[in-house]
Structure formats: C-alpha cells, structure tokens
Amino acid sequence: TSEQERPGGWSWEVLVEHPGGETTAHALTLSWLDHDYWCGGASAPSRVAQAIIEYVLAHREAPLPECFDAARARRWFPRIDLDLRERL
C-alpha cells in the first residue's frame, strides 16, 4: 500500500489477500545491499519486494510475520538466493 525510501534501503506496507477473503497487513524492509545482491540493480526495489513476499507466502508454513526484513527470508529459506536471481 505504500513505499518509503529510508536510510540504507526501502520499506513497504503490504496487504496480503489470502484465500477465503482474509487480508493481513505486513511491513517489509529491504536494504540496498540485499537489493543489489539479488538483482544487481536490474530490477526495481518494489519488484524485488514483491518477489520476496510471493516467495515467502509460497514456501513458509507459518503465517507471515507482521514486520520483517528481507534478510530474514534468507535465513528462513537458504535457497531463496538462487530462486530470486532466476526470477528477477
């Protein structure tokens, strides 16, 4: 729902619509370092954020945390680095 540039990266307020009509709100942060690591600057930060959210929703069995940093997704899913690079 919103994007904000902040020192060292970006943050987003995200609404996720789940099957069955439930909507949850989340905050995601992405550092410049992680953005460059995943796409080398070739994709917009918002596109990288969207890919992270989609990946986590597709692979995480627990509910998405209310607030998290993209680097945390790397700890949850070590394979995310390869998968996102191919996707972006």
C-alpha positions as CSV (number, residue, x, y, z in Angstrom):
1,T,0.0,0.0,0.0
2,S,3.0,2.3,0.4
3,E,6.7,2.5,-0.3
4,Q,9.2,4.7,1.5
5,E,12.9,5.2,0.9
6,R,14.8,5.1,4.2
7,P,18.5,5.2,5.2
8,G,20.1,2.1,3.7
9,G,17.1,0.9,1.7
10,W,13.3,0.9,1.5
11,S,10.3,-0.1,3.4
12,W,6.8,-1.2,2.3
13,E,3.4,-1.5,4.0
14,V,1.9,-4.6,2.3
15,L,-1.6,-6.0,2.3
16,V,-1.9,-9.7,1.6
17,E,-5.2,-11.2,0.5
18,H,-5.5,-14.8,1.5
19,P,-7.8,-17.5,0.1
20,G,-11.1,-17.2,1.8
21,G,-11.0,-13.4,1.8
22,E,-8.9,-12.7,4.8
23,T,-6.5,-9.7,4.5
24,T,-3.4,-9.2,6.6
25,A,-1.1,-6.2,6.9
26,H,2.7,-6.5,6.9
27,A,5.8,-4.3,6.9
28,L,8.8,-5.3,4.8
29,T,12.2,-3.7,4.7
30,L,14.8,-4.2,2.0
31,S,18.4,-3.0,2.3
32,W,20.4,-1.6,-0.7
33,L,22.9,-4.5,-0.1
34,D,20.2,-7.2,-0.4
35,H,18.6,-5.5,-3.4
36,D,21.9,-5.4,-5.3
37,Y,22.8,-9.0,-4.2
38,W,19.6,-10.4,-5.6
39,C,19.3,-8.4,-8.8
40,G,22.4,-6.4,-9.3
41,G,20.2,-3.3,-9.6
42,A,18.5,-4.6,-12.7
43,S,15.0,-4.7,-11.1
44,A,13.1,-2.0,-9.2
45,P,13.2,-2.4,-5.5
46,S,9.4,-2.8,-5.5
47,R,9.7,-5.7,-7.9
48,V,12.2,-7.4,-5.6
49,A,10.0,-6.8,-2.6
50,Q,7.0,-8.3,-4.4
51,A,9.1,-11.4,-5.4
52,I,10.2,-11.8,-1.8
53,I,6.6,-11.6,-0.4
54,E,5.4,-14.1,-3.1
55,Y,8.3,-16.5,-2.4
56,V,7.7,-16.4,1.4
57,L,4.0,-16.9,1.0
58,A,4.5,-19.9,-1.3
59,H,7.1,-21.6,0.9
60,R,6.5,-20.7,4.5
61,E,4.3,-22.9,6.5
62,A,3.9,-20.4,9.4
63,P,2.0,-17.2,9.0
64,L,3.8,-14.2,7.6
65,P,5.2,-12.0,10.4
66,E,3.7,-8.6,10.8
67,C,7.1,-7.0,10.3
68,F,10.2,-8.4,8.8
69,D,13.4,-7.6,6.8
70,A,14.2,-9.3,3.5
71,A,17.4,-10.6,5.0
72,R,15.3,-12.7,7.4
73,A,13.7,-14.5,4.4
74,R,17.3,-15.6,3.5
75,R,17.6,-17.3,6.9
76,W,14.2,-19.0,6.5
77,F,14.9,-20.2,3.0
78,P,18.6,-20.6,2.1
79,R,17.5,-21.4,-1.5
80,I,15.8,-18.1,-1.9
81,D,19.1,-16.5,-3.3
82,L,19.1,-18.8,-6.3
83,D,15.4,-18.8,-6.9
84,L,15.1,-15.0,-6.8
85,R,18.1,-14.4,-9.0
86,E,16.5,-16.7,-11.6
87,R,13.1,-15.0,-11.2
88,L,14.4,-11.4,-11.3
